Amino acid sequence: MRGASLHTRKIMAVLAFVVAAQTPARAEVTALVLPVADAELSLGGSAEGALFSASQPGTSVFASGIARFSPSLRRMYDSGFFWSVNATLAAADPLSRGRYDGDVLEKAYVETKLLLISIRAGMMDGAAANLQVTGPRAGQALDDAQTSFFSDPTGRAVTTIFAPRTALTASSNYAKILVETPTLFGVTLSFSFTPSEGKNVLPWAAAGPQVNGRQTSIWEGALRYSDDFGPLTMSGYFGGAFGAAERKLPGQQGVSEFGLGARIDYHVDDLLSFSLGGSWRKSNAHAFDNHRAYTGSDTGQGDVSAGASYGDWSAALEYSNGAAETVAGLPRIALNGTQASLRYVFDPSLAVSMGWQRLGYDRSAGLFFNGAPKLAMDALFVKLYLNTVP
């Protein structure tokens, strides 16, 4: 197709530019820091932009991106005590909404430390999502991706059907309280409590959306272990989340999900390393939709990847597979995906990744927007990353 061919030529032109410019002068961009009384205001940000050529039913989208602004007000004391107020604001098109589904205010929380224990309150990720361990990545990931390369006829990401996401996100960025221990002997513990699905910054300030099966009182906990054994670095984590449902329909219940992950890195020398790892998630929420948590529901997903890095270059192969079983009149939905990616870091503020991704779905009843019970898609992509450094 002429349009797809044009997009592919654009991608190849960008690739040629990357190869030709792989040794530019390093010029990192630092966050702007301003004094505010006895505190410091840091103004940082990041942006991601993707150009891609997708082979899928009825699409003409070929670019996507997101920009974030991350202010932080921080006060340090000689005793080591500190407090900070942090926020992340984002602007994204429909294909780069990620796990927060396009929230303008993604995070807003306060943080302090008491006897080395970090305490946070506000809109942020839950305990398990913070400590998750996954396999290696080379920029763009298939699992829990910020950007999707496939769109439905309404312009939304196809992954809203059932996202490849092994991170425990039952508590999403709902307002919560979180406690995290310092890392001792390689072990970090974290716990969080989310009173509702409210996103009014402060916990207990809102009940959440007026929908059936909304979740309340989500308790979440996670443990991560990481340590070096000669040239090997080994990491692992386990997490769980449990909630209570309100406005329940027959058969609905509180969400419950579990996750685990592991990774091994072998460092040949200061430049070369090899990595292998994976992550897994299981939930009673159909396709990980909190509002479809039913008795007897079973949704599971796994992701494995292998990678290598040499200096500023890294590469990864990734495979994801999952299934949301039939429950309460909802069909069985299965997904599987494969991705090969390559990444080059110009400097701490600039990187690019490129590669190929395939994603497929099938369902036991009903049809996808292509008029069939199966949906197969693939894409070539180039993605640019810009960010400030502290």
C-alpha positions in Angstrom: 0.0 0.0 0.0 1.3 3.4 -0.9 0.7 5.0 2.5 2.4 2.2 4.4 5.3 2.3 1.9 5.8 6.0 2.5 5.8 5.5 6.3 8.3 2.7 5.9 10.6 4.9 3.8 10.4 7.6 6.6 11.4 5.0 9.2 14.3 3.9 7.1 15.4 7.5 6.6 15.4 8.0 10.4 17.4 4.7 10.9 20.0 6.0 8.4 20.3 9.2 10.3 20.8 7.3 13.6 23.5 5.1 12.1 25.3 8.2 10.7 25.0 10.1 13.9 25.8 7.5 16.5 28.8 9.4 18.0 27.5 13.0 18.5 28.9 15.3 21.1 27.4 14.5 24.5 25.2 17.4 25.7 22.9 16.4 28.5 20.1 18.7 29.5 19.8 19.3 33.3 16.6 20.1 35.1 16.2 23.8 36.1 16.7 24.3 39.9 15.5 27.4 41.6 15.8 28.4 45.3 12.4 28.9 47.1 13.2 30.1 50.7 15.1 27.2 52.3 13.8 24.7 49.7 14.7 23.9 46.0 12.2 23.8 43.1 13.3 21.4 40.4 11.6 21.8 37.0 12.2 18.8 34.8 10.5 16.9 32.0 10.6 14.3 29.3 9.1 13.5 25.9 8.7 10.4 23.7 7.9 10.5 20.0 7.3 7.5 17.8 7.2 7.1 14.0 5.8 3.7 12.8 4.4 1.8 9.9 1.6 -0.5 11.1 0.1 -3.4 9.1 -3.4 -3.7 10.5 -7.1 -3.4 9.4 -8.1 0.2 8.5 -5.5 2.4 10.0 -3.7 5.5 8.8 -2.0 6.6 12.0 1.8 6.7 11.7 3.0 8.8 14.6 2.4 9.2 18.4 4.0 10.8 21.4 3.8 12.1 24.9 5.3 15.0 26.8 5.7 15.3 30.6 6.4 18.1 33.0 7.7 17.1 36.4 8.1 19.8 39.1 9.4 19.0 42.5 9.8 21.1 45.6 12.2 19.6 48.1 13.6 20.7 51.5 16.7 18.9 53.0 17.8 19.1 56.6 21.3 18.5 58.1 19.8 15.5 60.0 19.0 13.8 56.8 15.3 14.4 57.1 13.6 15.8 54.1 10.2 16.5 52.6 9.1 17.0 49.0 6.0 17.8 46.9 6.0 16.2 43.5 3.8 16.2 40.4 3.8 14.9 36.9 1.6 16.5 34.2 1.3 14.9 30.8 -0.1 15.6 27.3 -0.4 12.6 25.0 -2.3 11.6 21.9 -4.7 8.5 22.1 -1.9 6.0 21.3 0.5 7.1 24.0 -1.8 7.2 27.1 -0.1 4.2 28.7 -1.3 2.8 32.0 -3.0 6.1 33.2 -5.3 6.3 30.1 -4.4 9.9 29.3 -4.6 11.6 32.7 -3.3 15.2 32.4 -2.3 15.0 36.1 -0.6 11.6 36.3 1.0 12.0 39.8 0.8 14.4 42.7 2.1 13.4 46.1 4.1 14.5 49.1 7.0 12.4 50.4 9.0 12.4 53.6 11.3 10.0 55.5 11.0 8.8 59.1 13.8 6.7 60.4 14.9 6.0 56.8 11.4 4.8 55.9 9.8 6.6 53.0 6.2 7.7 53.4 4.2 9.1 50.5 0.6 10.3 50.2 -1.3 11.4 47.1 -1.7 10.2 43.5 1.0 7.7 42.5 1.7 4.1 41.7 1.0 1.4 44.2 3.5 -0.7 46.2 3.8 -3.6 43.8 4.1 -1.5 40.6 7.0 0.5 42.2 9.0 -2.6 43.0 8.2 -4.8 39.9 11.1 -6.7 38.3 10.9 -7.5 34.6 13.1 -8.9 31.9 15.5 -6.6 29.9 14.2 -3.8 27.7 15.7 -1.9 24.8 13.7 1.3 24.9 10.2 0.5 23.7 8.7 -2.4 25.5 5.8 -4.8 24.5 4.8 -5.2 28.2 3.3 -2.2 29.9 4.1 0.0 26.9 3.6 3.8 27.0 2.9 3.9 23.3 0.9 1.5 21.1 1.3 1.3 17.4 -2.2 0.0 16.6 -5.5 1.9 16.7 -9.2 1.0 16.4 -11.7 2.9 14.1 -12.3 5.4 17.0 -8.6 6.3 17.2 -8.0 4.6 20.6 -5.2 2.1 21.1 -6.2 -1.5 20.3 -4.6 -2.5 23.5 -7.5 -1.1 25.5 -9.2 -4.5 24.6 -6.7 -6.3 26.8 -3.3 -4.6 27.5 -0.1 -6.6 27.7 0.7 -5.5 31.2 2.2 -7.7 34.0 2.7 -4.8 36.4 0.1 -4.9 39.2 -2.0 -1.8 38.5 -5.3 -2.5 40.4 -4.6 0.7 42.4 -3.4 2.6 39.3 -2.6 6.2 40.2 -5.6 6.5 42.5 -4.9 8.6 45.7 -3.2 6.5 48.3 -0.8 6.2 51.2 2.5 4.3 50.6 5.3 3.2 53.0 8.6 1.8 51.6 11.6 0.5 53.6 15.2 1.2 52.8 17.1 -1.6 51.0 18.7 -3.8 53.7 20.7 -6.9 52.7 19.2 -6.6 49.2 15.6 -6.6 50.4 13.1 -3.8 49.9 9.5 -3.9 51.3 6.6 -1.7 50.3 2.9 -1.4 51.4 0.2 0.9 50.2 -3.5 1.5 51.0 -5.9 3.0 48.4 -9.3 4.0 49.9 -11.1 4.4 46.6 -10.7 5.0 42.9 -10.6 8.7 43.5 -8.1 10.9 41.7 -8.6 14.1 43.7 -4.9 14.0 44.9 -5.8 13.4 48.6 -6.9 10.0 49.8 -10.5 9.8 51.0 -11.3 13.0 49.0 -13.5 11.2 46.4 -15.3 7.9 46.0 -14.3 7.3 42.4 -16.4 6.9 39.3 -20.1 6.1 39.6 -19.9 2.7 38.0 -20.8 -0.9 39.0 -18.0 -2.9 40.6 -15.8 0.1 41.5 -13.1 -0.8 44.0 -12.4 0.5 47.5 -9.9 -0.3 50.2 -7.2 -1.7 48.0 -4.4 -3.1 50.1 -1.1 -3.7 48.3 2.2 -5.1 49.3 5.4 -6.2 47.6 8.9 -7.5 48.3 12.0 -7.1 46.0 15.4 -8.7 46.4 18.5 -7.8 44.4 22.1 -8.6 45.0 25.4 -9.2 43.2 27.2 -12.6 43.1 30.5 -12.0 41.3 29.6 -11.1 37.7 26.0 -12.0 38.3 23.2 -9.6 39.4 20.1 -11.4 40.5 16.7 -9.7 41.2 13.3 -10.9 42.0 10.0 -9.6 43.4 6.6 -10.8 44.6 3.5 -8.6 45.0 -0.2 -8.8 45.7 -3.3 -6.5 45.8 -6.7 -7.0 47.3 -9.8 -4.7 47.2 -13.5 -4.5 48.0 -16.2 -3.9 45.4 -19.1 -1.4 45.7 -22.3 -1.1 43.6 -21.9 -4.8 42.8 -23.8 -6.7 40.2 -24.5 -10.4 40.8 -21.2 -12.3 41.0 -19.0 -9.2 41.3 -16.4 -9.0 44.1 -13.3 -7.2 45.2 -10.3 -7.3 43.0 -7.4 -9.6 43.9 -4.2 -10.0 41.9 -0.7 -11.4 42.3 2.5 -10.8 40.4 6.1 -12.0 40.4 9.2 -11.4 38.4 12.9 -12.3 38.1 15.9 -11.2 36.2 19.6 -12.3 35.9 22.3 -10.0 34.5 25.7 -11.4 33.6 28.4 -8.8 33.3 31.2 -10.0 31.1 33.1 -6.7 31.6 32.5 -3.0 32.0 30.9 -2.8 28.5 29.3 -6.1 27.7 26.5 -7.8 29.6 23.7 -10.4 28.9 20.3 -10.4 30.6 17.4 -12.8 30.9 14.1 -12.3 32.9 10.4 -12.4 33.0 7.3 -11.3 34.9 3.8 -12.8 35.5 0.4 -11.5 36.7 -2.8 -13.2 37.7 -6.1 -11.5 38.5 -9.8 -12.1 39.1 -10.6 -8.9 37.0 -11.5 -9.9 33.4 -8.8 -8.5 31.1 -7.4 -6.6 34.2 -10.5 -4.3 34.2 -11.2 -3.5 37.9 -14.9 -3.1 37.2 -15.1 -6.6 35.9 -13.8 -8.5 38.9 -16.1 -11.6 39.2 -16.2 -14.8 41.3 -14.5 -17.5 39.3 -12.9 -15.0 36.9 -9.3 -15.8 35.8 -7.0 -13.6 33.8 -3.3 -14.4 33.5 -0.4 -13.0 31.6 3.3 -13.7 31.3 6.2 -11.9 29.6 9.7 -13.1 29.0 12.7 -11.3 27.4 16.4 -11.7 26.7 18.8 -9.0 26.0 22.4 -7.8 25.6 24.1 -4.5 26.0 27.5 -3.2 24.8 28.4 0.4 25.8 25.6 2.7 24.6 23.9 -0.1 22.5 21.3 -2.5 23.8 19.1 -5.1 22.2 16.2 -7.2 23.4 13.8 -10.0 22.3 10.5 -10.1 24.1 7.5 -12.5 24.1 4.1 -11.9 25.9 1.1 -14.2 26.2 -2.1 -13.9 28.2 -5.7 -15.0 28.4 -8.9 -13.6 30.0 -11.2 -16.6 30.6 -14.9 -16.6 30.0 -17.0 -15.2 32.9 -20.4 -13.5 33.4 -21.2 -13.4 29.7 -17.8 -12.0 28.8 -15.9 -13.9 26.1 -12.5 -15.5 26.4 -9.9 -13.1 25.0 -6.3 -14.2 24.4 -3.3 -12.2 23.3 0.2 -13.0 22.2 2.9 -10.6 21.1 6.5 -10.6 20.0 9.0 -7.8 19.7 12.6 -7.3 18.7 14.2 -3.9 19.5 17.5 -2.1 19.4 18.4 1.0 21.5 21.2 3.6 21.3 21.9 6.2 24.0 23.5 9.3 22.7 23.8 10.9 26.2 21.7 10.8 29.4 19.2 13.2 27.8 18.7 11.6 24.4 18.1 8.0 23.2 16.5 6.3 20.3 15.0 2.8 19.9 13.9 0.9 16.8 12.4 -2.4 16.0 9.5 -4.7 15.0 6.5 -5.7 17.0 3.7 -8.2 16.4 0.5 -8.3 18.4 -2.5 -10.7 18.0 -5.8 -11.2 19.7 -8.6 -13.9 19.4 -11.9 -14.3 21.2 -14.3 -17.1 21.8 -17.5 -15.1 20.9 -18.2 -11.9 19.1 -16.0 -10.0 16.6 -13.3 -7.5 16.7 -13.5 -4.2 14.7 -12.2 -6.0 11.6 -15.3 -8.2 11.5 -13.5 -11.4 12.6 -12.8 -13.2 15.9 -9.1 -12.9 15.3 -7.0 -9.8 15.0 -3.3 -9.8 13.9 -1.1 -6.8 13.5 2.6 -5.9 13.2 4.6 -2.7 12.9 8.1 -1.3 12.3 8.9 1.6 14.6 11.5 4.3 15.6 11.1 6.0 18.9 13.0 9.0 20.2 13.4 9.8 24.0 14.2 13.2 25.5 14.6 13.9 29.2 16.2 16.2 31.6 18.6 14.8 34.2 18.9 15.9 37.9 
